[in-house]
Amino acid sequence: MVIDFNGHLVPPEAVRIDPFDRGFTLGDGIFESLRVSGGAPEFADAHLDRLDRAAEVTAMPLPFTRPEILDRMARLIAAAGMADGALRLMVSRGAAARGVAAPPPEDCRPTVVISVHPLPPTRNASVAAVIATVTRRNEFSPFSRVKAAPYLDSIVALEEAKGKNAQDAVLFNTQGRVASACYANLFAVIGGRLVTPPLADGPLPGVTRGRVLAALDGVEDGISPDALAGAEEIFLTNSFGIRSVIALDGRPLPEGPMAAKARAIAG
């Protein structure tokens, strides 16, 4: 395996992360996950637009231009020999003195890691899900709109799901409305309408979410717990696939036609 570490193609075992890197000590980092198809990252501009927004929200300088990072992605994909896969781009603020306060942007030396992995084998698998009780998604946080570390809310919710023999969890927001799954957007067919939570309710503005919403004439609308409990169909979307929810808190659900249509769109 080879990765891009600060612009150099190296094996992972040759990499040294500074023990005072704020990505390690504080989770002070941002990232994007992209599908690689046909030897190229899909919808790269949309993902990099979101990374730009994350950099703006965190006041984190990106140590590359868009043409430079696209070139580095292409170089890594070619070196890895993986025409289809999952690419992760991670940027941390870099090493700094102890403390929470971030150094001025001009003093930051960000750490950048790009890696390519096989596509998740369960990317289109059906899942059982539960309603998370251990945490909620904060729809008021600007970080609900970008991909930023740490991912602890998703991690503990997923652990709760695993403890209940499920594969994912639905996270409510602070107002008790549906926000998302652990690492995917949620769609539901309710009263014959395809619905997904609006961004104001805390979901990530997912790239696949936007494509499915437009192609299937879906609507953004708040989803209450009761509405979700009565949904005719539920499925989850991210850059790697579409997963039908076939049980929610033990209630069986069908693998409906909307998920199949979404899967055809996502590829």
Order of alpha helices (4+ residues) and beta strands (2+ residues): beta-beta-alpha-beta-beta-alpha-alpha-beta-beta-beta-alpha-beta-beta-beta-beta-alpha-beta-alpha-beta-beta-beta-alpha
